[in-house]
């Protein structure tokens, strides 16, 4: 049985880079570019008729920023997978993009095979983040939650073993279905654990949970390989 081919739109105002990304995706077996744009105007005019699975979006463009495009699309479409592919490494831009609903944030110098891998992960419900982006997000969260960090030991003591297991798998990028399979429980039960973790840590998203786990070395508190 052939693997499903995911449709992609590429938006970038640099023709050479855009063409390279288009060729990379079209040469893969998993993705096919159905349209490419150099800015917001034509994209927003045609997006409603194209129905892509994934939108690859540059952050810095002359007409309208990628962040504004992202925010505008998210007002009407919660399901389109939108990945920022940018040369910008600014922490504030990264944080704003993720809070605005981006499914990933990748640097333009990401190796081609890694781009394909990250896009494949997104189609499976995971988030596309370079190691540098994870580090930047963790750093920002460290500053935002300084009071919570100082009470790490007591926070971990408030988690049940199942919640800690769930947190560890979230940190590895697993979605609820995969976590449920690993733990031998239902998706609904995993959702309850995730909700509990968000409440206990005063966070708002799975991305923040993953960054928190990395910042606080959650793996040291639970060994996923233990018997």
Order of alpha helices (4+ residues) and beta strands (2+ residues): beta-alpha-beta-alpha-beta-alpha-beta-alpha-beta-alpha-beta-alpha-alpha-alpha-alpha-alpha-alpha-alpha
